[in-house]
Amino acid sequence: MSTATSTPVPAELLAEVMTLPPAARQWLGNYLLDSLEPVVDPKLVAAAWKDEIAKRIEDIELGRVQMVDAASSAERIRARLAEARRG
């Protein structure tokens, strides 16, 4: 059923979209998801990361955090996941 302006209602639109090939549906889905994301200035993102990196370096240098090697970290993650699966 269409509205008076011939705009498809959501169910009709969805049915029509589902007839598209998978690649076209994927592109459309990504496009729609991207449209929901706020536009962010890349310079602001870079500045925020620069601040975050400086904070993390300071935390390391002042001993506020404990460094953990990758193997130990992965083992801790695996143990937590196993614990969560057991309930």
C-alpha positions as CSV (number, residue, x, y, z in Angstrom):
1,M,0.0,0.0,0.0
2,S,1.3,3.4,-0.9
3,T,0.6,6.8,0.5
4,A,-1.2,9.5,-1.4
5,T,2.2,10.7,-2.7
6,S,3.1,7.2,-4.0
7,T,5.8,6.8,-1.4
8,P,6.0,3.1,-0.4
9,V,5.2,2.3,3.2
10,P,8.0,0.6,5.1
11,A,6.7,-3.0,4.4
12,E,6.5,-2.4,0.7
13,L,9.9,-0.7,0.7
14,L,11.4,-3.6,2.6
15,A,9.9,-6.1,0.2
16,E,11.3,-4.2,-2.7
17,V,14.8,-3.9,-1.2
18,M,14.8,-7.6,-0.4
19,T,14.6,-8.3,-4.2
20,L,18.0,-6.6,-4.7
21,P,21.1,-8.8,-5.1
22,P,23.1,-9.4,-1.9
23,A,25.9,-7.0,-2.8
24,A,23.4,-4.2,-3.5
25,R,21.6,-4.8,-0.1
26,Q,24.9,-4.8,1.6
27,W,25.8,-1.5,0.0
28,L,22.4,0.0,0.9
29,G,22.7,-1.3,4.5
30,N,26.1,0.3,4.9
31,Y,24.9,3.5,3.4
32,L,22.0,3.7,5.8
33,L,24.2,2.9,8.8
34,D,26.6,5.6,7.7
35,S,23.8,8.1,7.5
36,L,23.1,7.5,11.2
37,E,26.7,8.3,12.3
38,P,27.4,11.9,13.1
39,V,29.9,13.7,10.9
40,V,33.1,14.2,12.8
41,D,35.9,16.5,11.9
42,P,39.0,14.3,11.4
43,K,41.1,17.0,13.0
44,L,39.1,16.7,16.2
45,V,39.5,12.9,16.1
46,A,43.3,13.3,15.6
47,A,43.5,15.8,18.5
48,A,41.5,13.5,20.8
49,W,43.8,10.5,20.0
50,K,46.8,12.7,20.6
51,D,45.5,13.6,24.0
52,E,44.7,10.0,24.8
53,I,48.1,8.8,23.8
54,A,49.8,11.4,25.9
55,K,47.6,10.4,28.9
56,R,48.5,6.7,28.4
57,I,52.2,7.5,28.2
58,E,52.0,9.6,31.3
59,D,50.1,6.8,33.1
60,I,52.9,4.3,32.2
61,E,55.7,6.7,33.1
62,L,54.2,7.5,36.5
63,G,53.5,3.9,37.3
64,R,49.7,4.4,37.4
65,V,49.2,1.4,35.2
66,Q,50.8,-2.0,35.0
67,M,52.1,-3.2,31.6
68,V,51.0,-6.7,30.6
69,D,52.6,-8.6,27.8
70,A,50.4,-9.8,24.9
71,A,50.6,-13.5,25.8
72,S,49.5,-12.9,29.4
73,S,46.8,-10.6,28.3
74,A,45.4,-13.1,25.9
75,E,45.5,-15.8,28.5
76,R,43.5,-13.6,31.0
77,I,40.9,-12.9,28.3
78,R,40.6,-16.6,27.5
79,A,40.1,-17.4,31.2
80,R,37.5,-14.7,31.6
81,L,35.6,-16.0,28.5
82,A,35.7,-19.6,29.7
83,E,34.4,-18.4,33.1
84,A,31.6,-16.5,31.4
85,R,30.6,-19.5,29.3
86,R,30.4,-21.7,32.5
87,G,28.0,-19.1,33.9
